[in-house]
């Protein structure tokens, strides 16, 4: 990605609340991810589509692509945290409607977390969270491309904008592209009118100081963390783990007790 392209994507994010980054994954990487999703799908009810980085090495590449990581950190900071990683297979006939904004369960758009002093206004001055839809399939006008409402990230309240369904636009994207959007942006899948399933991986990110969907530092498999190298320590939030010991016994960088307090380690 050139600096000119990067700047253009940044402007799209600021103005529309989303940007489409092309060619983040290769055709081969998309093939591997699709095959892995097909293999995992029968056990979906048992959580096989959750925390995909622990389920198949094909998904480890997603949070290691420099261009994508640079874009995420531009808005969320150098210590941005991966919040989760879910699989998505939209079957023929599925999808349509259900426009929503993210962050209503654990994030800043949770209605019970809106304080009286907020006067009904959510945070729109800064990007608090991003979601990434990794297009394992091409997103077309027939197979359920995600629809997004341009500018809705600036809508001041938690209620749906009155004209959201009229303004919603499908995010047509090539295979291997990533649709990155502000968690405030109203969005939802369009109907899959094709004869084939539409594959994607959902990859949300949060600011370091917010609550993630998962405490991934406790979820990530040791071998996955090791393969991620030094970046993995940041991405999975090893330093973001809250201490369960007193500060003098706790190593914030590793998210574990200091050497002299290892006898107090719980996991």
CORVEN-V497410 format. One record per backbone hydrogen bond with DSSP energy under -1.0 kcal/mol. NH is the residue of the N-H (numbers start at 1). CO is the residue of the C=O. If there is no record, write none. Layout:
nh = (NH/NH)
co = (CO/CO)
This chain:
nh = (6/7/8/9/10/11/12/13/14/15/16/17/19/21/24/25/30/31/32/33/34/35/36/37/38/39/40/41/43/44/46/47/48/50/52/54/55/56/59/60/64/69/70/71/72/73/74/76/77/80/81/82/83/86/87/88/90/93/94/96/100/102/109/110/113/114/118/119/121/122/130/131/133/134/135/136/137/139/145/147/148/149/151/152/154/155/164/167/168/169/171/172/173/176/177/178/179/180/181/182/183/185/187/188/190/192/193/193/198/200/201/202/203/205/206/207/210/214/216/218/220/225/226/227/228/229/235/236/237/238/240/249/250/251/255/256/258/261/262/264/265)
co = (2/3/4/5/6/7/8/9/10/11/12/13/180/178/176/176/26/27/28/29/30/31/32/33/34/35/36/37/40/41/43/44/43/47/85/51/52/52/56/57/61/65/66/67/68/69/70/72/73/77/206/235/204/202/49/200/198/192/91/189/187/183/103/107/110/111/115/116/118/156/205/181/179/201/177/134/199/173/140/188/169/186/16/149/151/152/161/163/164/148/146/170/139/135/174/21/133/19/131/17/129/182/100/147/145/94/142/191/90/88/134/86/132/130/81/128/207/83/214/215/216/221/222/223/224/226/231/232/234/233/237/246/247/256/251/251/249/258/259/261/262)
